[in-house]
Amino acid sequence: MCIALPGKNRSTLYNIGMASIPSEIHGQRYISLATFRKNGAAVYTPIWFAEAGNKLYFMTNSKLGKCKRIRNNPQVKIAPCTIRGKITGPEFPATVRFLPPEETARARQAINAKYWLARVPFLWRNTDTYFEITPA
């Protein structure tokens, strides 16, 4: 049994910092995802993303380089950007994790709701991997 204290929630009771989506990224069409090579060099990629709760979600093909870099180092940087990848705001540290198949429905639904083109199946037939970004 859990007893709730008035005016308190679990994050304040246990001193847990709840990460939230930075206001500079909230509502943007694209973000720049900086993944890191083994030698530490950053690789910037503009991506579509969707927001759900305090998480960001994106999809990609598992054969692309960003998947390999994320497997090696899940620490990334995110920033608002244009469709061509020009960064338009500050960068924020974040952590990325691969979503298991049973958790991809929420990510897919959020992406489909934001981008109508994501609903066209033949354009995304090679997209087989979903990720969850947690801002630091």
N, C-alpha and C positions, 0 to 999 in steps of 0.2 A: 504494500500500500504506500502511495506517495502522497505526502501532505504538502499542499502548495501554500506558500506564505504570501500574504497580500503585498502587492507591489514588487514581488521578486520573481525572477524566472531562473531557469537552471543555469544559464550562462553567468548570472551575477552570483548565484549561490556557490558555484564551483569555480568562479573566477576564470571562466572560459571565454576567450575572445572570439566572437562570432564574426568571421570575415564577411564582408559584403561587397557587392559589385561597386567599383568606384563610379562616382557620378559622371566622370568624363567618358566612361565607356557605356553607361546605361543609355539605351535607346539608339546607339550608333548602328549603322548598316554593316560596317566592316571593322574588324580589328586586325592589327598586325601581331602575328604570333612569332616571337623570337625563340627559336630552339637553338641548342648549342652543340657544335661538333665536339669530338673528343679532345681536340686541341684548344677548346674554349671559344672558338670563333662563332659569333652569332649569325644565324641565317633567318632573315625576316621574310615572312609569308603573309600576304593579306588573305583573310578567311571570312566566310560567312559564319555567323554564330547565333545562338539563341540563348535567352536568359530564362531561367526557371529557378525560383527561390533565390538563393545566394550563389548559384553556380552558373557557369557558362558552358554551352555544349557546342561541339562542331563535329563534322563528319568528313571522312577522307578515304582514300584508297590505301590499304595496308602495305602496298608495294612502294609507296612514295618515301622519299628521304626523311620527311618530318617524322614519320612513324618510327623509323630506325633511331633517329636522334632522341625522340621522346623515350624510347625503351632504354637508351643508355643514360639519359638524364631527364627526369620529369620536371626539373625546375626550368621555368620559362619566364619570359616577360611579355606582357600584353600592352597594347596602346591603341587608341582610336586611330583610324587611317582612312585614306581614300580607297577607291576600287583598285587603283594602281599601286597601292602600298605606301604612299607618302604619309608618314606619321604626322598627325595633326594635334597631338596632345601629349601629356606625360606618359612615361612607361611605368608599369606596375609589375612587381614580382608575383608569380603565381605558380601553382603546381598542377600538373596534368596527370590524369589517370585514364587508362583504357577502360571502357565500359564493357562488362560481360554481356553476352547476348540477352540475358533476362532483364537488363537495365536499359536497353537501347530504345525502348518504346517511348519513354518520356522525352528523350533527346530528339528522336525523329519527329514526334508530334510538335515539339516546340519549334524546330527548324521549319517544318512544313507550314506552321501558322505564320511565321515571319516572312518567308520567301515563297511566293507562289511558284516560282520556277523549280523549287526543290520537290514539288509534287509531281513533276513529269518523270515517270519511271525510267524511260530509255536514256535520259541524260545522266542518270545516277546509277546505272546498273553495275558499275565497278566500285561504287562506294560500299565498303563492307566493314568499316571501322568507325566507332563513335568514341568521342573523348569527353571528359568532364574537366573543366578548368575551375580551380578554386583559387580566387585571389588571396594573396597572403595578408 
